[in-house]
Amino acid sequence: MSSQMTDCRHNVVYAGVFNLIRGFGVLGVVDAWTCTHCDEIWCDGRRLGVQEIPDEVGLPVRVQGTEWAVMFCDDGQKTDWNLLQVKRGEEFEHSCAASPQCRITVGDDWKPNCSLGDHVNHRLVLVKQSLNKNVYV
């Protein structure tokens, strides 16, 4: 449920974290918070070495019917990642170092399909399934 569309008086607590790891290095972390009343989840991704202050303060707006996921893009040389809210069957424009412009379709199995083919490995990892774990890419 979207926090804008519910009557819940959220009691938000820290739910956990997962580390994004490639080789011997940490790419970043995703922190998650949950409401103790309605189980809604909010997430925040942090890239190591990036100390920018975000434009918005507070919990991000939740989009109804979506799941929080991290999308990894790996071209064999470099791995990039983005924290997204996605749903099965959704299509969206995507751009990364290896695929400057492609259309991603999220499959029923949560696998992303790129309109440009498989020359870049795109992968979605759901936050709920990965809390308090290391995700290796």
VEXVEX-762580 format. One record per residue (C-alpha): residue number from 1; z, x, y; chain. Coordinates in steps of 0.05 Angstrom, whole numbers. Last residue first. Layout:
<dovos>
+------+--------+--------+--------+-------+
| resi |      Z |      X |      Y | chain |
+------+--------+--------+--------+-------+
|  NUM |      Z |      X |      Y |     A |
...
+------+--------+--------+--------+-------+
</dovos>
This chain:
<dovos>
+------+--------+--------+--------+-------+
| resi |      Z |      X |      Y | chain |
+------+--------+--------+--------+-------+
|  137 |   -163 |    546 |   -196 |     A |
|  136 |    -92 |    543 |   -222 |     A |
|  135 |    -48 |    485 |   -203 |     A |
|  134 |     26 |    502 |   -205 |     A |
|  133 |     73 |    444 |   -218 |     A |
|  132 |    126 |    405 |   -181 |     A |
|  131 |     79 |    347 |   -169 |     A |
|  130 |     12 |    352 |   -205 |     A |
|  129 |      0 |    283 |   -234 |     A |
|  128 |     19 |    247 |   -169 |     A |
|  127 |    -23 |    295 |   -128 |     A |
|  126 |    -88 |    281 |   -165 |     A |
|  125 |   -132 |    343 |   -175 |     A |
|  124 |   -206 |    336 |   -157 |     A |
|  123 |   -257 |    388 |   -175 |     A |
|  122 |   -321 |    413 |   -143 |     A |
|  121 |   -355 |    472 |   -179 |     A |
|  120 |   -414 |    492 |   -137 |     A |
|  119 |   -483 |    501 |   -167 |     A |
|  118 |   -472 |    434 |   -202 |     A |
|  117 |   -521 |    388 |   -166 |     A |
|  116 |   -537 |    375 |    -93 |     A |
|  115 |   -512 |    303 |    -94 |     A |
|  114 |   -443 |    327 |   -115 |     A |
|  113 |   -405 |    289 |   -169 |     A |
|  112 |   -329 |    289 |   -162 |     A |
|  111 |   -290 |    276 |   -226 |     A |
|  110 |   -235 |    223 |   -218 |     A |
|  109 |   -250 |    194 |   -288 |     A |
|  108 |   -281 |    132 |   -257 |     A |
|  107 |   -325 |    179 |   -217 |     A |
|  106 |   -317 |    200 |   -144 |     A |
|  105 |   -385 |    207 |   -111 |     A |
|  104 |   -394 |    266 |    -64 |     A |
|  103 |   -452 |    270 |    -16 |     A |
|  102 |   -473 |    340 |      4 |     A |
|  101 |   -479 |    383 |     66 |     A |
|  100 |   -461 |    457 |     72 |     A |
|   99 |   -450 |    463 |     -3 |     A |
|   98 |   -426 |    535 |    -15 |     A |
|   97 |   -382 |    542 |     47 |     A |
|   96 |   -360 |    470 |     44 |     A |
|   95 |   -385 |    403 |     70 |     A |
|   94 |   -373 |    334 |     43 |     A |
|   93 |   -399 |    265 |     61 |     A |
|   92 |   -365 |    208 |     23 |     A |
|   91 |   -376 |    161 |    -36 |     A |
|   90 |   -321 |    122 |    -69 |     A |
|   89 |   -327 |     98 |   -141 |     A |
|   88 |   -255 |    114 |   -157 |     A |
|   87 |   -211 |    122 |    -96 |     A |
|   86 |   -197 |    180 |    -50 |     A |
|   85 |   -145 |    204 |      1 |     A |
|   84 |   -159 |    277 |     14 |     A |
|   83 |   -126 |    346 |     17 |     A |
|   82 |   -180 |    399 |     23 |     A |
|   81 |   -192 |    463 |    -16 |     A |
|   80 |   -234 |    527 |    -14 |     A |
|   79 |   -247 |    577 |    -69 |     A |
|   78 |   -290 |    638 |    -58 |     A |
|   77 |   -336 |    681 |    -99 |     A |
|   76 |   -353 |    637 |   -159 |     A |
|   75 |   -376 |    579 |   -115 |     A |
|   74 |   -310 |    542 |   -120 |     A |
|   73 |   -295 |    478 |    -81 |     A |
|   72 |   -227 |    446 |    -96 |     A |
|   71 |   -211 |    375 |    -77 |     A |
|   70 |   -138 |    359 |    -72 |     A |
|   69 |   -119 |    287 |    -85 |     A |
|   68 |    -78 |    231 |    -55 |     A |
|   67 |    -96 |    164 |    -85 |     A |
|   66 |   -129 |    107 |    -48 |     A |
|   65 |   -121 |     31 |    -50 |     A |
|   64 |    -94 |     24 |     21 |     A |
|   63 |   -106 |     84 |     67 |     A |
|   62 |    -41 |    119 |     84 |     A |
|   61 |    -32 |    144 |    155 |     A |
|   60 |     -3 |    214 |    157 |     A |
|   59 |     72 |    224 |    162 |     A |
|   58 |     98 |    252 |    227 |     A |
|   57 |     68 |    293 |    283 |     A |
|   56 |     -6 |    292 |    298 |     A |
|   55 |    -51 |    348 |    325 |     A |
|   54 |    -22 |    397 |    274 |     A |
|   53 |     10 |    463 |    297 |     A |
|   52 |    -29 |    522 |    270 |     A |
|   51 |      6 |    574 |    229 |     A |
|   50 |    -47 |    588 |    177 |     A |
|   49 |    -27 |    647 |    132 |     A |
|   48 |    -16 |    604 |     72 |     A |
|   47 |    -53 |    538 |     76 |     A |
|   46 |     -8 |    477 |     82 |     A |
|   45 |    -24 |    408 |     56 |     A |
|   44 |     16 |    346 |     74 |     A |
|   43 |     24 |    285 |     32 |     A |
|   42 |     50 |    213 |     36 |     A |
|   41 |     68 |    171 |    -24 |     A |
|   40 |     86 |     96 |    -29 |     A |
|   39 |    140 |     84 |    -82 |     A |
|   38 |    161 |     17 |    -51 |     A |
|   37 |    236 |     24 |    -40 |     A |
|   36 |    251 |     99 |    -48 |     A |
|   35 |    191 |    116 |     -5 |     A |
|   34 |    157 |    180 |    -25 |     A |
|   33 |    144 |    249 |      5 |     A |
|   32 |     95 |    301 |    -19 |     A |
|   31 |     84 |    374 |     -1 |     A |
|   30 |     19 |    408 |    -19 |     A |
|   29 |     17 |    484 |    -22 |     A |
|   28 |    -32 |    538 |     -5 |     A |
|   27 |    -81 |    590 |    -32 |     A |
|   26 |    -27 |    627 |    -71 |     A |
|   25 |    -50 |    693 |    -99 |     A |
|   24 |    -50 |    728 |   -167 |     A |
|   23 |   -114 |    695 |   -192 |     A |
|   22 |   -122 |    630 |   -153 |     A |
|   21 |    -60 |    587 |   -142 |     A |
|   20 |    -49 |    520 |   -108 |     A |
|   19 |     25 |    506 |   -110 |     A |
|   18 |     53 |    436 |   -119 |     A |
|   17 |    109 |    404 |    -82 |     A |
|   16 |    161 |    350 |    -90 |     A |
|   15 |    184 |    280 |    -74 |     A |
|   14 |    220 |    290 |     -7 |     A |
|   13 |    251 |    225 |     15 |     A |
|   12 |    225 |    168 |     58 |     A |
|   11 |    265 |    104 |     64 |     A |
|   10 |    210 |     57 |     86 |     A |
|    9 |    227 |    -11 |    114 |     A |
|    8 |    177 |    -46 |     71 |     A |
|    7 |    139 |   -103 |    104 |     A |
|    6 |     73 |    -73 |     84 |     A |
|    5 |      5 |    -67 |    117 |     A |
|    4 |     15 |     -9 |    166 |     A |
|    3 |     48 |     34 |    112 |     A |
|    2 |    -13 |     23 |     70 |     A |
|    1 |      0 |      0 |      0 |     A |
+------+--------+--------+--------+-------+
</dovos>
